[in-house]
Amino acid sequence: MYYTAKVKLLVSDAGARKEKWATENYLVRAESVTHAEQLVAEDFAGETIDFEVKGVAQSQIVKVINP
């Protein structure tokens, strides 16, 4: 199954020299909502950016077709 994870990230605005929160959506292939949240956390584990998983929901996407 596919899940959409909404992640809040603390990003730097180089021009304004300040940080702000931005929200990004990720498509995650996982077995459950909990598994999807775990995969997102593992993906960000080595990063120096502050993040927070705001929510995970089952996606309506059935299949991803790659060329």
C-alpha positions in Angstrom: 0.0 0.0 0.0 1.0 3.6 -0.4 0.7 6.3 2.2 1.1 10.0 2.1 3.2 11.5 4.9 2.9 15.2 5.7 6.3 16.4 7.1 7.0 19.8 8.6 10.6 20.9 8.0 12.6 23.8 9.4 14.3 25.4 6.4 16.6 28.4 6.1 15.8 31.4 4.0 19.2 32.5 2.9 18.0 35.9 1.6 16.2 36.8 4.8 18.7 35.1 7.1 16.0 33.4 9.1 14.4 30.0 9.4 10.8 29.1 8.7 8.7 25.9 8.8 7.6 24.4 5.5 5.3 21.4 4.9 6.2 18.7 2.3 4.3 15.6 1.2 5.9 12.3 0.7 4.6 9.1 -0.9 5.6 6.1 1.1 5.2 2.4 0.2 4.6 0.7 3.6 2.6 -2.0 5.3 0.8 0.3 7.7 0.5 3.9 8.9 3.0 3.2 11.7 5.4 1.6 9.3 5.2 4.6 6.9 5.9 7.0 9.7 8.9 4.8 10.8 10.3 4.8 7.2 10.0 8.6 7.0 11.8 9.0 10.3 14.6 6.6 9.1 15.0 8.5 5.9 15.6 11.8 7.8 17.7 10.2 10.5 21.1 11.2 9.0 20.0 14.7 8.1 20.8 17.9 10.1 17.4 19.4 9.4 14.7 19.6 12.1 11.5 17.8 11.0 8.2 16.5 12.4 5.9 14.0 10.8 2.5 15.8 11.1 0.4 13.0 9.7 0.2 9.8 7.6 -2.8 8.7 5.7 -3.5 5.9 3.3 -3.2 7.1 -0.3 -5.6 6.5 -3.1 -2.7 5.7 -5.4 -2.9 2.0 -6.4 0.4 1.7 -8.3 3.4 3.7 -9.4 4.5 3.0 -12.9 8.1 3.7 -13.7 9.5 3.9 -17.3 
